[in-house]
Amino acid sequence: MERPEPSDHAPGVAAEKHPGGAVEVVYALPGRQFVIALPLEPPGLTARAAVERSGLLAQVPELAAQPLALGIFGVVCDEGRVLRDGDRVEIYRPLKRDPRALRRERAANAPRKGRRR
């Protein structure tokens, strides 16, 4: 089954609140989520501009102190990506540890019962 493009979806609740179209900017921390709906204005609004307009850089100071990693519905995108109605801009946190390295460490430290040598 073919996956649709990240922006090829029906506009969500946020778009209903803004007749000219809307986007969402989201950021998640372990204990808190931020979901901010913005009107899709001005035309040509970029992912970076949406993050700036959301106010999250002021609310979460550590975001302003590092380069932003952004995506649209789970697909990494450039800060200059022009947004379309219904897009959800996701701000990604850096990984503390590489998941592959963690799996290797767990496998190396796992008990060797039942394994052939």
N, C-alpha and C positions, 0 to 999 in steps of 0.2 A: 504494500500500500504506500502510495506516495505522500510524503508530508507536505502540507501547504506552506507557502512562504509565511514567515512570522507575522506579516501584517495582513494576510488574507483571512480575515475573520470578521464576524459580525461585531459591530461596536457594542461595547458593554454598557453598564449603567452609567459610567462616567460620561459617555458621549451623549446620553439623554439629557444631562444637566447643561450641556453646552451646545446650542443649536448649530454652531459652525464646525463642530467636531471637537474631540478631546483626546488627550493622551494621559497616561498615568506615569508617575515616577515612583518607584518602589525601592525600599532599602530595608533589610532585615538584620537585626542584631539578635543574639541569643534570647534576650528577654523582651524584645520590643520590635514591632513592625511599623514602618512608615509607608503609607499609601496616599499619594497626593494627586488629585485630578486637576488637570490644567486645560484651559481652552487651547485649541490648536491655532493659536495666533501668535505672532504674525505668520503669514504664509512663509514657508521655508524654515520653520522652527527646527533647530537641530537638537540632537540628543543632549549635548552639553548645555545649550541654552535652556532646555527644559529643566535640567537638574539645577541650574542656577536660579531659575524662576520659582522652583519648588520651595526654596528656602532651606533645603536640607543641609547645604554647606554651612549655614549659620547654626542650625540646630545640632548638627553632629560635627564638631570641630575637627575630628580626626580625618574626615573625608577631604577637607580642604588642604590637609597637610600631605596628601599623597596623590600620585597620579590616579585618575579615575579609570576603573575597568567597567565598561558599560555593555549592556546587551539589550536586545529586543526579543522578548519571549524565549529566553534561553539561548539565543544566538548572539555571540559576541559581535559588537559593532564599533565603528569608529565614532569618536565624539562629534564629528561633523555630519553624521548621518541625518538626512532630512526626514522628519517624522511624518507619518500618515495617520489619519483618523483611526483611533482605537489602539494605537501602539502603546505598549507598556515598556517604559525604559527601566531597566533593572540596574542597580548599582551593586557590583560584586565586591565582597570583602576578599582581601588576599588570604590564601591558605596559610595556616601556621606551619603545616608539615605536608609534604608530598604524600598523597594517599598510596601511591605505589611503594614508596619507601616504608611506610607504616605496615603494609601487607607483608613485605619482605621480612621486616623485623619480627612480626608476629609469627610468621612461618618458621623463621630461624629459631625462635624461642619456644615453639610448640613442643609438647612431649612427643617422643618418637615411637609411642606404642603402636604396634601393628604395621609399622612401615618397614619395608625391605631396605636393606643397605646395599 
